[in-house]
Amino acid sequence: MHINRSISRVLAAAVASTGFAVPVPTFSATLACSSFTASPGSNGTIMVNCVEAGGGTSSCSISVSPSSLPASGGNVTVSTSCGANTSLSGGKALSQSGTNSWVDAIPANAASTAVTYSYTVTGDAGSKTAFVSQAGQGSTSPPPTGGAISCAGFDKTIVLDLNWGAPGSPAPRVATSGFGGNSITVARFTTPNKVAPGVYAQIKSGQWVDAARETTASLSTTPCDFPYPNPLGRLATTTQPVVSPSVTYAVGGSSVYYAILQPNTTYYFNIKHQVNGVSTCSGSCNMFVELQKPNGL
């Protein structure tokens, strides 16, 4: 005869008669097991291990579009996939537009410096954070214009606008979203209408949330371009794999090695997760880009 009992009754009877010990799950109020293993415990008890039913690995992801906004503001669409019991926090004025999608209304940024908004999704599969940057108003050089950029040969072109801002204002920093192995980041900025020969600064980048990966980078008057030799300066294009590329520059003057930029001109800091044509990133390898400015400009 086959007897079918609920697991709760079987375990309760075992505890009452033999000192049976069952580990209590901390992740859920309901215990679903596909199999059990038993081993002797202390004080005459029997330890039972439960193999969770359907206990495969889960993933949590979040994406934002667009990843950068002008100073005038705009709407950001946030899409998530993080299992059951999903919630989203951060941003400015989030409203849910679907099961796994939200819209955030970002108002105008009246400050002269850029700001960054973060979005964190949390669910049964874990948590993940994404970022959106917004340019500042600036009084010397407005954020460069020119619309969308699409680099041939890449699945995705990420455009970051760096606002120069007023003299003495903080260095603007923006971050990528969804920067993968076959993506390219183009950070653009416009120099002010003044020069400062011999006063150097850097445009730099580094790891942001994700693991650091080797890159190739250049500072150029053309987006998507990695010229070598680079007419801006001998060190304006990286020649060795680096995880945090940077370019030292001055506005005006001359240098044997460093990049010399011209006033009132738009430049592009191009970064790709490729070295000698081979991808160095699997999945998402996001980075920040920071525009440090020469003193007095």
N, C-alpha and C positions, 0 to 999 in steps of 0.2 A: 504494500500500500504506500502510495506517495503522499506525504503530509506537507502541506504548504502553509507556513506561518510567516507572519510579518517579522522583519528583522528586529523591531523594537521588542516584541514579545520574547524572541529567542534570547536576545542579549539580557533582558531583564531577568529571565529565569536563570541564566548562567551566573549572573552576578549574585543572585539570592542563594544559589546552591554551592558555588565553588570559588567565590572571590574573583570573578572575571573582571578585568580592567580594560576599558575601551578608551583610546585616546580621543579627546574632545576636539573637533575641528574648530579652528579660530577664524576661518575664512567664510563660513556660511552657517545659517541656522539649520540647514537641511544637509544631512549626510547621505550621499549617493555613492555606493561602492560597486566596483565591477568584480573585485576579488578580495579575499582576506588571506593574511598569513598570521600564524600564531607562534608564540615563543614563551618559555617560562619566565615569569616575573619574580619579584621579591615577595616574601611572606605568603608563598603558595598561590599567588595570582597567575593568571595567564594574560599575556599582552597580545592584543590583536591589532594588526596594522591593516588599515583600509586603503586600497588602491582606488583613488577617485575615478568614478565613471566619466569617460570623456575628458580625462585630464591632460590634454595636449597643451602646447604652448600657445598663448594668445598674444596679440600685438595691439598696440595702442598708437594711433596716429592723429595728427592734426595738421591742417593746412589753412593758410590765409591768402586772400586775394582781394586787392593787390597787397604786396608786402611793403610798399612805401606810398605815402600820400603827400600831396603838396600842402603848403601852409594853409590853403583855403579849406582843407578837410575833405570829407567824402565818406562813402559807405565801404565797409570791409565785410566780406563774406568769409565766415569761418566754417570749415567742414571737419567733422571728426569721425573717428571709428575707434571705439575703446570699450567694446563689450556692453553688457547690460548695466543699468543704473548709472548712466552717463550724465555728468553735469559739467558745465562750462563756467569759468570765472575769469574776471579781468576785463580789459577794454574800458570803454567809456559808457556806452548806453546799449547793452546787448539786448536783442529780442530774438526769440527762437522762430525760425521760419520753416522748419521741417524736423523730422526725427533726429537727424544728425547734422543739422545746419543752423547757423545763427547769422544775424546781420548786426553790425555795430555801426552806429552813426557817430563819426568823429567830427567834432566842431573845428572851426578855424583855430590855428595856433597863433596867438598874438605875440608870443615871445620871439626874440631874435635867434634863438637856438633851436635845434631839432629836439623832438621828444620821441620816446619809444613806448608803445603799448604792448603789454604781454597778455596772452590768452592761454589758460591752462585747462585742459580737459582731464577729467578723472572718471574712471569707471572700473568695472570688475577686472579689466585687462591691464590696469595700471594708470599711469598719468603721463602727459606729454605737454610741452609748452612751445608756443610759436610767438613771433614778434612782428610788429608793424611799426615802421618809423614814419614820422611826419616832419617835414621840413619846417623851419622857423621863418619868420618874416624877413629878418635881416635888413640892414639899412645901407650896406655898401654894395653887395652883389646879390641879386635875387637868385633863387634856385634856377639852374640852367634849364632851358626848355629844349624842345626838339622832338617830343613825343616818344612813341615806342621805338625800341631797337630790337632787331632780330638778327642774330649772328648765324650765318650759314654753317651747317655741319653740326649744330647743337640742337638737342631736343627742347631746351628751354634757355631763354635769355633773361636773367634777373637784372633789372635796372635799378640802381640806387642813386638818388639825387642828394648830393652833399651841399648844403647851404653854407657859403663862406662866412656870412654874418659880418657884424660890425668889428672894427679893430678892437682887439682885446677880448672878444667874446669867446666862450669855450669852444673847443674843437668838436665839431659835429661827428657823431658816431651813429651808423645805421647797420642793421643786420639783415642777412639773407633769410629766405624761407624756401625749403625744398631744393637746396643747392646740392645736386647729385653729380655722379661721375660723367654724365654727358650734358651737363649744364655749364653755362658761363655767366659770370657776374661782371657787369659793366657799371662802375661807380663814376659818375660824372660831376664835375664842378667847374665853376667859372672864376677865374682870378679877378681881383679888383683892378681898378684903373690906375693903380700906383705900382711902383717898383721898389724893391729893397735889395740892391745888389749886395752879395756877400752874406745875407741873412738867410740861414737855411732852416728848413723844417721837413717833415715827413708826411707822406700819405702811407698809412700802415694798415695791416689786417691781422686777424688771428682767429683761433678757434672760438666758436659760439655755440654752446650747448652740446653739440655733437663732438665725436672724436676728431682730432686733428689729422689731416692728410696732406701729403705733399702736393704742391701746386706749381704752376708756371704763371708769371704775372708780368705786366708791362704798364708803363705810363705813356700814353700816346695822344696825338691830336685826332686819332681815328678810333671809333669803337670797334671791338672784336679783333684788334690788331696787336700782333706780337713781333714788332720789327727787331731785327738784329743784323747789323748794328743799329742802335736806336738813335735817330737824329737829335733827340732831346738831350742825350747824354749817355756815356758809356755804360752806366749802371742803371739805366731806366728800364731795362728788360732783364729779368732774372735768367741766369745761364745755368744754375744748379737747382735741383729740387729743394724747395723750402716750404715749411708749413705755415709760416707767418710772414709773407712777403711784404716788403716796404720799399719805397723809393724816396730818396732824399732830393730835395729840390730847392730852388730859389726863384723868385720872380724878378727877372732882370739880372744883369751882370754876365759873368762868364765862368766856366769851370771845365777842367779837363775830364772830370769823372761824373759829377752830379748833374741832374737834369736842370736845365735853365728854361723857365717858362716865361711867356710873354703876358703883359697885362691885358685885361678884358678879353680873355680867350678861354674857350671851353676845352677841358682835357678829360681823358677817360682812363681810369685805372681798371685794366682788364685782368681777370683772374679765372683760371680753369683748373679743375682737378685732373690734369693730364700732364705727364712728363714724357717727352719724346713720342707723343701720340698715343700713349698707353694710359688708360684710366687708373687713377689711384684711389677712387672712392666707390664704395658699394653702399647703396642706400642714400642716406642724407648726411652731408658733411658741411653744415652751415658755418658761416664766418661772419665777423663784423668787419667793417671798414671805417677807419677814423681819419679825418682830415686835420692834421696838425698844421697850424699856420705860422708863417714867420712873424716874429715880434714886430709890432707896429703896423701890420697889415690886417 
